[in-house]
Amino acid sequence: MQATITQTQPRAKRPRPSFKGIGRAVRYLTKYGRQAALPYLFLIIATLSQLAVPRMIRNVIDAVTSGYLADQVLQALEKIPAAFMSAALPKILEALSYDSATTVDQLKVTLEADVTNAPRALTTALVAIIIFALLRGLFAFLQAFWAEKNSQSVAYDLRNDLYAKIQQLSFSYHDKNQTGQLMIRATDDVEKVRLFIGQALLQLVGSIILLTGTIIILFTSNVSLAWTAMPILPVALVLFMIFGTISQPLFAKVQQKLSALNTVLQENLAGIKVIKAFTREKQQQKKFRVAVDDTMNQAITVSRLFTFLFPLVFLIANLGQAAILYVGGKQIIVGTLSIGAWQEFSLYLMYLFFPIAQLGFIITQLGQASTSADRIFEILDAKSDIVDKPNAETLPAVKGDVKFNNVTFRYFGGGDPVLKNVTFEAKSGETIALLGATGSGKTSIINLLPRFYDPSEGSITIDGHDLRDITLDSLRSQIGIVLQETTLFSGSIRDNIAFGKPEATLEEIQSAAKSAAAHDFIMSFPDGYDTHVGERGTTLSGGQKQRVAIARALLLNPRILILDDSTSSVDVATESHIQAALETLMKGRTSFVIAQRISTVMNADRILVLEKGEVVAQGKHAQLMEEEPIYAEIYNSQLLREEH
């Protein structure tokens, strides 16, 4: 009989919690110098004031009990007959812990002094309690104020750094990451880090100070009681370490689910018109509900963990309290512990348990914040594919000679190339038209020109300068672009036209708008150029948005102009106006025009016909009609379509 050997798969290791990210976030405080230290200074003063209160309460109780006891003994002495005094006095002195040589008269004087001093001691202790309470309240307020200010400052810096980094990252990074994911990191993740720095970190330091001070006071007050309470500390700390290790990966999943939820929400809001047009509201609601359920279920998993943790911690604390009651009670019975000292110890014991219980909340926020910090620095540490070389030069004012030399391009650096060995040259002032079916590579060519991407192979030069050897700012500042997907920003029409040149005068803005056939419709609005544009330009028609985008590009007076199907959203009459304006404006500029219709590019100096990423034909319209069957076929098919 052969034995069957089953090879068990190794269990996946639980990811270790990492606190590098939150450590880096906390280091943001260092740039604020002394201001960052203020809340911790105020925290120390407030905590020391808190630690002084139990001792004052002990003084109050001892003053009351000693005064009451002295008064009762005096009354008892008055009732004891002189004949029995000699026999009763030794027992009274022993009970009161007095010297056995004390006489009755000396005892009465001492007891009367205790009765007289009790109100003064009570008043002094109460005044001290009030003073320490006021000090604690004042410095607790100052501590909270400066902690909040510091945390808001760190959040401000993180958000600005995130935004700046997202702006710098190349298009390939944004192609691979969803907008909703980036938004949640700049909002919710930063807020979780801010809450930890402004609250939990301060609570952690405060708990350590309170815990350390309490332990010192306990051991200086009553060693046996202190040792009775100590076993709960290592048990609780080990428990929190275990829960912290388990909880951080769970918090990471919560943030991932929240990012997915935010992505669904962002996509639905951006595409609300499409959803309504196709009556897909119910289906999208279902999709959103699934994302909400996933987020809720993951959050409940985390909550279930901590609903088990806190009762367990309080159970341990109660066991410690029971042990203290037993040991302290025995000491009170035998007279080695006063009621005031017992009350003082009980209050300090609460100070011992409170930081331990508070660690649960701190670990919760630490788990959330460390996960969020890792996600934030994942973006801040991301490497952009498109960066300036260390020795990159500033591109001087260009004439506009552009050359593609055996350019091959793949998205994300792998897969099938979308451009294959593309070679052509555009002389200064020429208009180059790019024609081809969807996916033929037209948009990829114009994305390489302002260096949104770098070619996988080959090179691109402007006036002989390789694009990779010059700075991005100096390159892009000399290129005007009108993309197929028009993007406008919230603000006035004037602000949108002047987006690339904020210092432009109204006359310059109007001139650009007139050249783009936009001036007339702008002036038809009651507020003219001050008319507010809704989010993504929703208050304007497609053709109006396109003309504003053209005016925005023309205001820069660029030497190189890119028009990505810039007349696709306008009617025939408006298109003729724009084409006439563009023909004038493109004179003297090197222009690259993408168009779906041959009629819009027939007058180009050169037409490049692309198919599957390759230039299959190039030349002027008449030449291509005679020599290139592919071009003639495209032209005839479009002509027949327009006739019908």
C-alpha positions as CSV (number, residue, x, y, z in Angstrom):
1,M,0.0,0.0,0.0
2,Q,1.5,3.3,-1.0
3,A,1.2,6.2,1.3
4,T,-0.1,9.3,-0.2
5,I,2.0,12.3,0.6
6,T,0.1,15.6,0.7
7,Q,2.2,18.7,0.3
8,T,0.6,21.5,2.3
9,Q,0.9,25.0,0.9
10,P,2.8,27.4,3.1
11,R,0.5,29.8,4.8
12,A,0.8,33.4,3.6
13,K,2.6,35.5,6.1
14,R,0.6,38.3,7.6
15,P,2.1,41.6,6.5
16,R,4.1,43.3,9.3
17,P,2.8,46.7,10.3
18,S,4.9,49.5,9.1
19,F,5.1,52.9,10.8
20,K,7.7,54.5,8.4
21,G,5.0,56.5,6.7
22,I,3.5,58.0,9.9
23,G,7.0,58.6,11.1
24,R,7.7,60.7,8.0
25,A,4.4,62.5,8.4
26,V,5.3,63.4,12.1
27,R,8.6,64.8,10.9
28,Y,6.7,67.4,9.0
29,L,6.3,69.1,12.5
30,T,10.0,69.8,12.6
31,K,9.8,72.6,10.1
32,Y,7.7,74.5,12.7
33,G,10.4,74.5,15.3
34,R,9.4,75.8,18.7
35,Q,5.7,76.0,17.7
36,A,5.7,72.2,17.3
37,A,7.0,71.7,20.9
38,L,4.4,74.1,22.6
39,P,1.5,71.6,22.9
40,Y,3.9,69.0,24.5
41,L,5.2,71.7,27.0
42,F,1.6,72.6,27.9
43,L,0.8,68.9,28.1
44,I,3.5,68.3,30.7
45,I,2.2,71.2,32.9
46,A,-1.4,70.0,32.6
47,T,-0.4,66.4,33.5
48,L,1.6,67.4,36.5
49,S,-1.3,69.5,37.7
50,Q,-3.5,66.4,37.3
51,L,-1.1,64.2,39.2
52,A,-1.1,66.7,42.2
53,V,-4.9,66.5,42.7
54,P,-5.1,63.0,44.5
55,R,-2.5,64.1,47.0
56,M,-4.7,67.2,47.8
57,I,-7.8,65.0,48.1
58,R,-5.8,62.8,50.6
59,N,-5.1,65.9,52.6
60,V,-8.8,66.9,52.6
61,I,-9.9,63.4,53.8
62,D,-7.1,63.2,56.4
63,A,-7.9,66.6,57.7
64,V,-11.6,65.7,58.1
65,T,-11.0,62.3,59.6
66,S,-8.3,63.5,62.0
67,G,-10.4,66.4,63.2
68,Y,-13.5,64.3,63.6
69,L,-11.5,61.6,65.4
70,A,-9.9,64.1,67.7
71,D,-13.2,65.7,68.6
72,Q,-14.7,62.2,69.4
73,V,-11.8,61.3,71.6
74,L,-12.0,64.6,73.5
75,Q,-15.7,64.0,74.1
76,A,-14.9,60.4,75.3
77,L,-12.2,61.7,77.6
78,E,-14.6,64.1,79.3
79,K,-17.0,61.1,80.0
80,I,-14.3,58.7,81.4
81,P,-14.2,59.0,85.3
82,A,-10.9,59.9,86.8
83,A,-10.7,56.6,88.6
84,F,-10.7,54.7,85.4
85,M,-8.5,57.1,83.4
86,S,-5.2,55.5,84.4
87,A,-6.4,52.1,83.1
88,A,-8.0,53.5,79.9
89,L,-5.2,55.9,78.9
90,P,-2.6,53.4,77.6
91,K,-5.2,51.8,75.3
92,I,-6.3,55.2,74.0
93,L,-2.6,56.2,73.3
94,E,-2.0,52.9,71.6
95,A,-5.1,53.3,69.3
96,L,-4.1,56.8,68.4
97,S,-0.4,55.8,67.9
98,Y,0.8,58.3,70.5
99,D,3.8,58.0,72.9
100,S,3.0,55.9,75.9
101,A,4.5,58.6,78.2
102,T,2.0,61.2,77.1
103,T,-0.2,62.6,79.9
104,V,-3.9,63.2,79.8
105,D,-3.3,67.0,79.6
106,Q,-0.8,66.7,76.8
107,L,-3.2,64.4,74.9
108,K,-6.0,66.9,75.3
109,V,-3.8,69.8,74.0
110,T,-2.8,67.7,71.0
111,L,-6.3,66.7,70.2
112,E,-7.6,70.2,70.6
113,A,-4.9,71.4,68.1
114,D,-6.1,68.7,65.7
115,V,-9.6,69.9,65.9
116,T,-8.6,73.5,65.5
117,N,-6.2,72.8,62.5
118,A,-8.6,70.6,60.6
119,P,-10.7,73.4,59.0
120,R,-7.5,75.3,58.0
121,A,-6.0,72.1,56.5
122,L,-9.3,71.4,54.7
123,T,-9.4,75.0,53.3
124,T,-5.8,74.8,52.2
125,A,-6.3,71.5,50.4
126,L,-9.5,72.7,48.7
127,V,-7.8,75.9,47.5
128,A,-4.9,73.8,46.1
129,I,-7.3,71.5,44.3
130,I,-9.0,74.5,42.7
131,I,-5.6,76.1,41.6
132,F,-4.4,72.8,40.1
133,A,-7.8,72.3,38.3
134,L,-7.5,75.8,36.9
135,L,-3.9,75.2,35.8
136,R,-4.9,71.9,34.2
137,G,-7.9,73.5,32.4
138,L,-5.8,76.5,31.1
139,F,-2.9,74.4,29.8
140,A,-5.2,71.7,28.4
141,F,-6.8,74.4,26.3
142,L,-3.5,75.8,25.2
143,Q,-2.3,72.2,24.4
144,A,-5.4,71.4,22.3
145,F,-5.2,74.7,20.5
146,W,-1.6,74.4,19.4
147,A,-1.9,70.7,18.7
148,E,-4.8,71.5,16.3
149,K,-2.9,74.4,14.7
150,N,0.2,72.2,14.2
151,S,-1.9,69.3,12.8
152,Q,-3.7,71.6,10.4
153,S,-0.3,73.0,9.2
154,V,0.9,69.4,8.5
155,A,-2.3,68.6,6.6
156,Y,-1.8,71.8,4.6
157,D,1.7,70.9,3.7
158,L,0.8,67.3,2.8
159,R,-2.1,68.4,0.6
160,N,0.1,70.9,-1.2
161,D,2.9,68.4,-1.6
162,L,0.4,65.8,-2.9
163,Y,-1.1,68.3,-5.4
164,A,2.3,69.4,-6.6
165,K,3.4,65.8,-7.0
166,I,0.3,64.8,-8.9
167,Q,0.8,67.7,-11.2
168,Q,4.4,66.6,-11.9
169,L,3.7,62.9,-12.5
170,S,3.7,61.9,-16.1
171,F,0.6,60.9,-18.1
172,S,1.6,57.2,-17.8
173,Y,1.1,57.4,-14.0
174,H,-2.4,58.9,-14.4
175,D,-3.2,56.3,-17.1
176,K,-2.7,53.6,-14.5
177,N,-4.3,55.3,-11.5
178,Q,-8.0,56.3,-11.1
179,T,-9.0,59.8,-10.2
180,G,-11.1,58.7,-7.3
181,Q,-8.1,56.9,-5.8
182,L,-6.0,60.0,-5.9
183,M,-8.8,62.2,-4.5
184,I,-9.3,60.0,-1.5
185,R,-5.6,60.2,-0.6
186,A,-5.6,63.9,-0.8
187,T,-8.7,64.2,1.4
188,D,-9.6,61.3,3.7
189,D,-6.0,59.9,4.1
190,V,-4.6,63.3,4.9
191,E,-7.4,63.9,7.4
192,K,-6.6,60.6,9.2
193,V,-2.9,61.5,9.5
194,R,-3.9,65.0,10.7
195,L,-6.1,63.5,13.5
196,F,-3.3,61.3,14.7
197,I,-0.8,64.1,14.8
198,G,-3.3,66.5,16.4
199,Q,-4.9,64.1,18.9
200,A,-3.6,60.5,19.2
201,L,0.1,61.5,19.2
202,L,-0.5,64.0,21.9
203,Q,-2.6,61.4,23.8
204,L,0.2,58.9,23.5
205,V,2.8,61.3,25.0
206,G,0.3,62.3,27.7
207,S,-0.4,58.7,28.5
208,I,3.3,57.9,28.8
209,I,3.9,60.9,31.1
210,L,0.8,60.1,33.2
211,L,1.7,56.4,33.4
212,T,5.3,57.1,34.4
213,G,4.4,59.7,37.0
214,T,1.7,57.5,38.5
215,I,4.0,54.5,38.8
216,I,6.6,56.6,40.6
217,I,4.0,58.0,43.0
218,L,2.5,54.6,43.7
219,F,5.8,53.1,44.6
220,T,6.8,56.0,46.8
221,S,3.4,55.9,48.5
222,N,2.9,52.2,49.1
223,V,5.2,49.6,47.7
224,S,3.0,46.5,48.5
225,L,0.0,48.0,46.8
226,A,2.0,49.2,43.9
227,W,3.4,45.7,43.2
228,T,-0.2,44.4,43.5
229,A,-1.2,46.6,40.5
230,M,1.8,46.1,38.3
231,P,1.0,42.7,36.7
232,I,-1.8,44.3,34.7
233,L,0.6,46.6,32.8
234,P,2.6,44.0,30.8
235,V,-0.6,42.0,30.1
236,A,-2.4,45.0,28.7
237,L,0.6,46.2,26.7
238,V,1.1,42.8,25.1
239,L,-2.6,42.7,24.3
240,F,-2.4,46.0,22.6
241,M,0.6,45.1,20.6
242,I,-1.1,42.0,19.3
243,F,-4.2,43.9,18.3
244,G,-2.1,46.6,16.7
245,T,-0.4,44.0,14.5
246,I,-3.8,42.5,13.5
247,S,-5.6,45.8,12.9
248,Q,-3.3,47.7,10.6
249,P,-3.8,45.4,7.5
250,L,-7.5,45.6,8.2
251,F,-7.4,49.4,8.2
252,A,-5.5,49.2,4.9
253,K,-8.4,47.2,3.4
254,V,-10.9,49.8,4.7
255,Q,-9.0,52.6,2.9
256,Q,-8.9,50.4,-0.3
257,K,-12.6,49.8,-0.1
258,L,-13.2,53.5,0.5
259,S,-11.0,54.4,-2.5
260,A,-13.1,52.0,-4.7
261,L,-16.3,53.6,-3.4
262,N,-15.0,57.1,-4.2
263,T,-14.0,56.0,-7.7
264,V,-17.5,54.7,-8.4
265,L,-19.0,58.0,-7.0
266,Q,-16.6,60.2,-9.1
267,E,-17.3,58.2,-12.3
268,N,-21.0,58.4,-11.8
269,L,-21.0,62.1,-11.1
270,A,-18.8,62.8,-14.1
271,G,-21.0,60.7,-16.4
272,I,-24.4,61.6,-15.0
273,K,-25.6,62.7,-18.5
274,V,-24.7,59.3,-20.0
275,I,-26.3,57.4,-17.1
276,K,-29.6,59.3,-17.5
277,A,-29.5,59.1,-21.3
278,F,-29.3,55.3,-21.2
279,T,-31.6,55.0,-18.1
280,R,-29.0,53.2,-16.2
281,E,-29.7,54.8,-12.8
282,K,-30.9,51.6,-11.1
283,Q,-27.9,49.6,-12.3
284,Q,-25.4,52.3,-11.2
285,Q,-27.2,52.5,-7.8
286,K,-26.7,48.8,-7.5
287,K,-23.0,49.2,-8.4
288,F,-22.7,51.9,-5.8
289,R,-24.5,49.9,-3.2
290,V,-22.1,47.0,-3.7
291,A,-19.2,49.4,-3.1
292,V,-20.9,50.8,0.0
293,D,-21.6,47.3,1.3
294,D,-17.9,46.3,0.8
295,T,-16.8,49.4,2.7
296,M,-19.3,48.8,5.5
297,N,-18.5,45.1,5.9
298,Q,-14.8,45.9,6.1
299,A,-15.4,48.6,8.7
300,I,-17.6,46.2,10.7
301,T,-14.7,43.7,10.7
302,V,-12.4,46.3,12.3
303,S,-15.1,47.4,14.7
304,R,-15.7,43.7,15.8
305,L,-12.0,43.4,16.6
306,F,-12.1,46.5,18.9
307,T,-15.4,45.7,20.5
308,F,-13.6,42.6,21.7
309,L,-10.5,44.5,22.8
310,F,-12.0,47.1,25.0
311,P,-14.1,44.8,27.2
312,L,-11.1,42.6,27.6
313,V,-8.9,45.5,28.7
314,F,-11.6,46.7,31.2
315,L,-11.8,43.1,32.5
316,I,-8.1,43.1,33.2
317,A,-8.3,46.5,34.9
318,N,-11.2,45.3,37.1
319,L,-9.2,42.3,38.2
320,G,-6.4,44.7,39.2
321,Q,-8.9,46.8,41.0
322,A,-10.2,43.8,42.9
323,A,-6.7,42.8,44.0
324,I,-6.0,46.4,45.2
325,L,-9.3,46.3,47.2
326,Y,-8.3,43.1,48.9
327,V,-4.7,44.2,49.8
328,G,-5.6,47.8,50.7
329,G,-8.6,46.6,52.8
330,K,-6.4,44.4,54.9
331,Q,-4.0,47.3,55.5
332,I,-6.8,49.6,56.6
333,I,-8.1,46.9,59.0
334,V,-4.7,46.5,60.7
335,G,-4.2,50.3,60.8
336,T,-1.2,50.6,58.5
337,L,-3.2,52.5,55.8
338,S,-5.3,55.6,56.4
339,I,-8.6,56.2,54.6
340,G,-7.1,59.4,53.0
341,A,-4.0,57.4,51.8
342,W,-6.3,54.7,50.4
343,Q,-8.4,57.2,48.5
344,E,-5.2,58.8,47.1
345,F,-4.0,55.4,46.0
346,S,-7.4,54.6,44.4
347,L,-7.3,57.8,42.4
348,Y,-3.8,57.2,41.2
349,L,-4.9,53.7,40.3
350,M,-7.5,55.2,38.0
351,Y,-4.6,57.2,36.4
352,L,-2.9,53.9,35.9
353,F,-5.9,52.3,34.2
354,F,-6.9,55.4,32.2
355,P,-3.7,55.5,30.0
356,I,-4.0,51.8,29.4
357,A,-7.6,52.1,28.2
358,Q,-6.7,55.2,26.2
359,L,-4.1,53.1,24.3
360,G,-6.9,51.3,22.6
361,F,-8.1,54.5,21.0
362,I,-4.5,55.5,20.2
363,I,-3.9,52.2,18.5
364,T,-7.0,52.6,16.4
365,Q,-5.9,56.0,15.2
366,L,-2.3,54.8,14.8
367,G,-3.5,51.9,12.6
368,Q,-5.6,54.2,10.4
369,A,-3.0,57.0,10.2
370,S,-0.1,54.7,9.4
371,T,-2.1,53.0,6.6
372,S,-3.1,56.4,5.3
373,A,0.5,57.8,5.6
374,D,1.8,54.9,3.6
375,R,-0.7,55.6,0.8
376,I,0.2,59.3,0.8
377,F,3.9,58.7,0.6
378,E,3.3,56.1,-2.1
379,I,2.3,59.0,-4.3
380,L,5.0,61.4,-3.0
381,D,7.6,58.7,-3.7
382,A,6.3,57.8,-7.1
383,K,8.8,58.3,-9.9
384,S,7.7,60.2,-13.0
385,D,8.6,58.8,-16.4
386,I,9.0,62.3,-17.8
387,V,11.5,64.5,-15.9
388,D,14.1,67.0,-16.8
389,K,17.6,65.7,-17.1
390,P,20.1,67.1,-14.5
391,N,21.8,69.1,-17.2
392,A,18.7,69.9,-19.3
393,E,18.9,73.2,-21.2
394,T,16.3,75.9,-21.7
395,L,14.9,75.7,-25.2
396,P,15.4,79.1,-26.9
397,A,12.7,80.7,-29.0
398,V,12.1,78.2,-31.8
399,K,11.5,78.5,-35.5
400,G,9.4,75.4,-35.5
401,D,11.4,72.7,-37.4
402,V,10.1,69.4,-36.1
403,K,11.6,66.0,-36.9
404,F,10.5,62.5,-35.9
405,N,13.3,60.0,-36.5
406,N,12.3,56.3,-36.4
407,V,10.0,56.8,-33.5
408,T,8.5,53.7,-31.9
409,F,6.2,54.1,-28.9
410,R,4.6,51.7,-26.4
411,Y,2.3,52.7,-23.6
412,F,3.7,51.7,-20.1
413,G,6.9,50.6,-21.8
414,G,5.6,47.3,-22.9
415,G,3.1,45.5,-25.1
416,D,2.5,46.1,-28.8
417,P,3.8,49.4,-30.2
418,V,1.1,52.0,-31.0
419,L,3.7,53.8,-33.3
420,K,6.2,51.9,-35.4
421,N,9.2,53.5,-36.9
422,V,7.5,56.8,-37.6
423,T,9.7,59.2,-39.6
424,F,8.8,62.6,-41.0
425,E,9.9,66.2,-40.9
426,A,7.9,69.4,-40.6
427,K,9.6,72.6,-41.7
428,S,9.0,75.9,-39.9
429,G,5.6,77.3,-40.8
430,E,4.2,74.1,-42.4
431,T,0.9,72.6,-41.6
432,I,1.0,68.8,-41.0
433,A,-2.3,67.0,-41.1
434,L,-2.7,63.6,-39.4
435,L,-5.3,61.4,-40.9
436,G,-6.4,57.8,-40.1
437,A,-8.9,55.6,-38.5
438,T,-9.4,55.5,-34.7
439,G,-6.4,53.8,-33.1
440,S,-4.1,54.5,-36.0
441,G,-1.7,56.5,-33.8
442,K,-2.6,60.2,-34.5
443,T,-3.1,61.2,-30.9
444,S,0.1,59.3,-29.8
445,I,2.1,61.5,-32.2
446,I,0.8,64.8,-30.8
447,N,1.2,63.4,-27.2
448,L,4.9,62.9,-27.9
449,L,5.5,66.4,-29.3
450,P,5.0,68.3,-25.9
451,R,6.6,65.3,-24.2
452,F,3.6,64.0,-22.4
453,Y,5.3,60.7,-23.1
454,D,8.8,59.7,-24.3
455,P,9.3,57.5,-27.4
456,S,10.3,54.0,-26.6
457,E,12.8,54.1,-29.5
458,G,14.0,56.8,-31.8
459,S,14.1,60.6,-31.2
460,I,12.1,63.8,-31.7
461,T,13.8,67.1,-32.3
462,I,12.7,70.7,-32.5
463,D,15.2,73.0,-34.3
464,G,17.7,70.2,-33.8
465,H,17.2,70.0,-30.0
466,D,16.3,66.5,-28.7
467,L,13.2,66.9,-26.6
468,R,14.8,64.9,-23.8
469,D,17.7,67.3,-23.5
470,I,15.6,70.4,-22.8
471,T,13.4,71.5,-19.9
472,L,9.7,70.6,-20.0
473,D,8.6,74.2,-19.1
474,S,10.6,75.8,-21.9
475,L,9.3,73.2,-24.4
476,R,5.6,73.3,-23.5
477,S,5.5,77.1,-23.2
478,Q,6.1,77.3,-26.9
479,I,3.4,74.8,-27.9
480,G,-0.3,75.7,-28.1
481,I,-2.6,72.8,-27.8
482,V,-6.4,72.3,-28.3
483,L,-7.3,68.8,-27.4
484,Q,-10.2,66.8,-28.7
485,E,-11.6,66.5,-25.2
486,T,-12.1,70.1,-24.2
487,T,-11.5,70.9,-20.6
488,L,-12.6,74.2,-19.0
489,F,-12.3,75.2,-15.4
490,S,-14.7,76.8,-13.0
491,G,-14.4,80.6,-13.3
492,S,-15.1,83.2,-15.9
493,I,-14.7,82.9,-19.7
494,R,-11.9,85.5,-19.4
495,D,-10.0,83.4,-16.9
496,N,-10.3,80.3,-19.1
497,I,-9.0,82.0,-22.2
498,A,-6.1,83.6,-20.1
499,F,-5.4,80.3,-18.4
500,G,-1.9,80.0,-19.9
501,K,-1.2,83.7,-19.7
502,P,-2.9,85.2,-16.6
503,E,-1.3,88.6,-17.1
504,A,-3.0,89.0,-20.6
505,T,-5.0,92.2,-21.1
506,L,-8.6,92.2,-22.0
507,E,-7.7,93.4,-25.5
508,E,-5.4,90.5,-26.0
509,I,-8.1,88.1,-24.8
510,Q,-10.7,89.6,-27.1
511,S,-8.3,89.4,-30.0
512,A,-7.7,85.7,-29.4
513,A,-11.5,85.1,-29.0
514,K,-12.2,86.9,-32.3
515,S,-9.6,84.8,-34.1
516,A,-11.3,81.7,-32.7
517,A,-14.8,82.9,-33.7
518,A,-15.8,83.1,-30.0
519,H,-16.1,86.8,-29.5
520,D,-19.7,87.1,-30.8
521,F,-21.2,84.4,-28.6
522,I,-19.3,85.6,-25.6
523,M,-20.7,89.1,-26.0
524,S,-24.2,87.7,-26.3
525,F,-24.1,86.8,-22.6
526,P,-25.2,89.5,-20.2
527,D,-21.8,89.4,-18.4
528,G,-19.7,89.0,-21.5
529,Y,-16.2,87.9,-20.7
530,D,-17.0,87.8,-17.0
531,T,-19.7,85.1,-17.6
532,H,-19.2,82.2,-15.2
533,V,-18.3,78.8,-16.6
534,G,-19.8,75.8,-14.8
535,E,-17.8,72.8,-13.7
536,R,-16.0,71.3,-16.8
537,G,-17.7,74.1,-18.9
538,T,-21.1,72.5,-18.6
539,T,-22.9,75.9,-19.1
540,L,-21.5,76.2,-22.6
541,S,-22.3,74.1,-25.7
542,G,-19.7,71.8,-27.2
543,G,-18.9,74.2,-30.0
544,Q,-18.6,77.1,-27.6
545,K,-16.3,75.2,-25.3
546,Q,-14.1,74.3,-28.3
547,R,-13.8,77.9,-29.5
548,V,-12.9,79.0,-26.0
549,A,-10.2,76.3,-25.9
550,I,-8.9,77.5,-29.3
551,A,-8.8,81.1,-28.1
552,R,-6.8,79.9,-25.0
553,A,-4.2,78.3,-27.2
554,L,-4.0,81.2,-29.6
555,L,-3.4,83.7,-26.8
556,L,0.0,82.2,-26.1
557,N,1.0,83.0,-29.8
558,P,2.8,79.7,-30.0
559,R,5.4,78.8,-32.6
560,I,4.0,75.3,-32.7
561,L,0.3,74.6,-32.7
562,I,-1.5,71.3,-32.1
563,L,-5.2,71.0,-33.0
564,D,-6.6,67.7,-32.1
565,D,-9.8,67.5,-34.2
566,S,-10.5,71.0,-32.9
567,T,-13.6,71.5,-35.0
568,S,-15.3,68.2,-34.2
569,S,-17.9,69.8,-31.9
570,V,-19.1,72.7,-34.1
571,D,-21.6,73.1,-36.8
572,V,-20.7,73.6,-40.5
573,A,-21.1,77.4,-40.4
574,T,-19.0,77.8,-37.2
575,E,-16.5,75.4,-38.6
576,S,-16.0,77.5,-41.7
577,H,-15.4,80.6,-39.5
578,I,-12.9,78.7,-37.4
579,Q,-11.1,77.3,-40.4
580,A,-10.7,80.7,-42.0
581,A,-9.3,82.1,-38.7
582,L,-7.0,79.1,-38.2
583,E,-5.6,79.3,-41.8
584,T,-4.6,82.9,-41.1
585,L,-3.2,82.1,-37.7
586,M,-1.3,79.0,-38.8
587,K,0.7,81.0,-41.3
588,G,4.3,81.2,-40.0
589,R,3.6,78.5,-37.4
590,T,4.4,74.8,-37.5
591,S,0.9,73.3,-37.0
592,F,-0.2,69.7,-36.5
593,V,-3.8,69.1,-37.2
594,I,-5.8,65.9,-36.5
595,A,-9.1,65.6,-38.3
596,Q,-11.5,62.9,-39.0
597,R,-12.7,64.6,-42.2
598,I,-10.4,65.1,-45.2
599,S,-12.3,68.3,-46.1
600,T,-10.7,70.0,-43.1
601,V,-7.1,69.2,-44.0
602,M,-7.1,69.3,-47.8
603,N,-5.0,72.6,-47.8
604,A,-2.3,71.2,-45.5
605,D,1.3,71.3,-46.6
606,R,1.6,67.7,-45.9
607,I,-0.9,65.0,-45.0
608,L,0.3,61.9,-43.1
609,V,-1.9,58.9,-43.5
610,L,-1.6,56.5,-40.6
611,E,-2.7,52.9,-40.3
612,K,-2.0,50.7,-37.3
613,G,0.8,53.0,-36.0
614,E,2.6,53.4,-39.3
615,V,2.8,56.2,-41.8
616,V,1.5,54.4,-44.9
617,A,1.4,57.6,-47.1
618,Q,2.4,61.2,-47.0
619,G,2.2,64.2,-49.3
620,K,-0.2,66.9,-50.4
621,H,-3.9,66.2,-51.2
622,A,-3.5,66.2,-55.0
623,Q,-0.4,64.0,-54.9
624,L,-2.0,61.5,-52.5
625,M,-5.2,61.3,-54.6
626,E,-3.0,60.3,-57.6
627,E,-0.4,58.1,-56.0
628,E,-2.0,56.5,-52.9
629,P,-5.0,54.2,-53.2
630,I,-5.6,54.2,-49.4
631,Y,-6.0,58.0,-49.3
632,A,-8.2,58.0,-52.4
633,E,-10.4,55.3,-50.8
634,I,-10.8,57.3,-47.6
635,Y,-11.6,60.4,-49.5
636,N,-14.2,58.8,-51.8
637,S,-15.9,57.0,-48.8
638,Q,-16.2,60.3,-46.9
639,L,-17.4,62.1,-50.0
640,L,-20.2,59.5,-50.6
641,R,-21.1,59.6,-46.9
642,E,-21.5,63.5,-47.0
643,E,-23.6,63.3,-50.3
644,H,-26.0,60.9,-48.6
